[in-house]
Amino acid sequence: MKASHVLLLMAGVLGLSAWWTLRPAPADHRPGNTRAPGCPLPPATTRSLAQAPLQTDAPGGLVLPHADGRITALAGFSLQARVLGSKAYRHGAEARFSPLDLALGWGPMSHDDVLAQLTISQSGRWYHYRWQGAPPLAPTQIRDHSANMHMIPGNADIAAALARIKTDQTIRLHGWLVNVETDDHWRWRSSLSRSDSGAGACEVVYVCGLEVL
């Protein structure tokens, strides 16, 4: 090979190497990397479907951004859960903050054989389940291992990712259980228990990070 050809080849290799090193990182569109920049996450943790959601102390006075009201963190919140249902809402004071509810299950309420025996629905910002004959689990087990959660997206990317979630997917979520207040004194406060039921028993979750597994 002539020397001039060698120099050209070396220049080409060096140019390709420089392009590879300096090229912009490709955008990662995996749902697992959906984050709200500037939204603080609770303490890092890895949950499994077998585990209940993790609730941790919130820093005192942590206020989360929203144009329509004041949102104060009550507790850190991290979970891995199976999606039992998803329901969008457009009307009502709650919809200004939370356009979507997710019904979520973990532990035995993520198992195929259990869910196959339940009819699950959502309406009026509630989650409903029915069975025929004997229940597949004790009703208290169903209650303690599932919940209807009101999702407040931390930004537009989180909102879009939440809207794409489908029943039977497994998700990992990080954020905060919150209290919402508006200037006209309307309030919406999250439950801080996984074993309650009835009015006020739903979690109000400000979502900072979301992953579809």
N, C-alpha and C positions, 0 to 999 in steps of 0.2 A: 504494500500500500504506500502510495506517495506521501511525503511529509505534509503537503498541503491538505490532503484528504484526512490525515490523522488529526491535524489541527481543527478542521471543520467538525469532525466527529466529536472531539473533546469539547469543543464549544457547544455543540448540540446537547451533549450529556450534561454539561454544567448548567446550561439554560433550563433543561428539563428538571434538574435537581432543584434549582432556585425556584422554579414555578411551583413544584410540589411542596417545598418548604413554606413559601410565602403566600400560597393560594388562600383565599378566604375559606374558613371552615364551612362545610355544607350545612344548610339549615336542617336541624333535626326535628322532623315533624311527628315523631313518635309521641303518642299521648302521654307516655311516662315522663316526658320532660316538660309538661305544661306547668309553668310557674308564674306567679304574679310578682314581678320585680318590686323590691321594696316592701313586700309583705313578709314580716318575720315569721319564721317557722317555729313550732314548739320543739322541745328537745328531740334530737334525732333518735329514731327507734325503728325497728323492723318488726312488723306484726305479721302473723299468719292467719289463715282462715279459721284456725282452731282457737284463736285468742279473741277475747273481747276487746273492743276499742280501748285505747289507752287515754286516760284523762290525766292531765298534769296541771300543776299550778301555773297561773298566768302572772306575768309581771304586773305589779300594781300600776293602774292608770294607763294600761296599753289601749290606745284608741286606734281603730282601724279605719282607713279612708273610705268614705262613701259620700256622694253628692247630696243625698236626700235625708241624711240624718246622722246622728252620733252613734257609732258602734263601739262598744267597749268589750274587751275580752274578759270572759269569766274563767275560762280554763283552756289549756292546750288540748288538742284532740287529734289523734292519729288512729287510723284503722285500715285493715284489709277486710273486704267483705264482698259477698256475692250480691249482684243487683237483682232484686226481686221485682222491681218495677220502677218506672220513671214517669213522672207526670208534670207537664208544663202548665203554668198558670199565668194569666195576663191581667186579671182583675183583682181588686182588693188592695188594701194598704200593704199587705205582705208582699205582693208581687212587685212593688217598687224596689224591694231589696232582694227578694228570692223568687226568681222566675221558674224555679224547678224544685220538685221534691224527688228524692230517691228513697225507695223502700229497700233496706239493706239487711242481709242476714249473715251471720257468722256462726262458728261452731256447728251444731247439728242443723241449724237453719240455712246452712250452705250445702247440705247433702242432697243429692239427686233423689234418693228414695223417700226422703221426707217431703221435699217440695212437690214431688209428683202426686202426693195425696192432698195437697192444699190448692185451693182456688184463691188467688191473690188479686186484689184490685186497689185502686187509689181514687179518692174523690174528696173534694172539700178540704184539702190539705190533711187528710187522714189516710191511713193504710188499713185495709180490711183483709181478713183471711177467713176462709171457711173450709170445712171438711165434711165428708160423708162417713157415717158410721163412727168408729172410734178414731180419735185424733192420732196422728202419727207421732206426736210428742205430747207430754203434759202441757196444758195451756200456759202454765207458768214458764216452761222451757221455751215455748214459742215467743212469749212476751220478752223474756230476758235475753234472747239471742237474735232479736230482729228489732227494727225501728224504722219509722218514717222520719226522714231528716230533711229539713228545709235548707236548701243550699244557697248561700250568698256568694257569688263569684267574686274573687279578688280583683279581677280585671276582665277585659273582653275576651282574652285568650282562654281563661278559665271558663267563662260563660259558654264559649263555643265548644270546648272540650266536654263540658257537662251535658250540653244539648246532644252530643253525638253518642252518649252512653246508651247501651242497649241492655235489655233484660238478659240475665244469665252471664253477663260479663263479670269478671273479678276486677275490683279496683283497689287501689291504695290511695289514701287521702290524708292530707295533713292540713291543719288549720286551727280554728279556735271556736269554742262554744261562746256565744255572744249575747249581749243585751243590746237591743236597738231602741233608740229614742228619737223622736222628731220634735220640731219646734212647737207643734200643736199638742204636745204631751201624749202622743200615741206611743205605746211601748210594746215590745215583743221580747220575751226573755226565754232563753234556752233552758230546757231541762238539763240537770246535771246528774241524772240517774239513768241507768239502763234497765231498771226493773219497775219503773212506774208505768201507769197507763191512764187513759182518759185525757181530758183537756189539760194542756200545758205539759204533756209528757214527751212531746217531740223535741229533738235537738235542732237548734238553729245554728248552722255551721258556716262560718266565714272561711272559704276555701282558698288556701294559698298555694297548694301543690296537689296535683292529681296525676295518677298513673293508671292506665288500663293494662292489666297483666295478661 
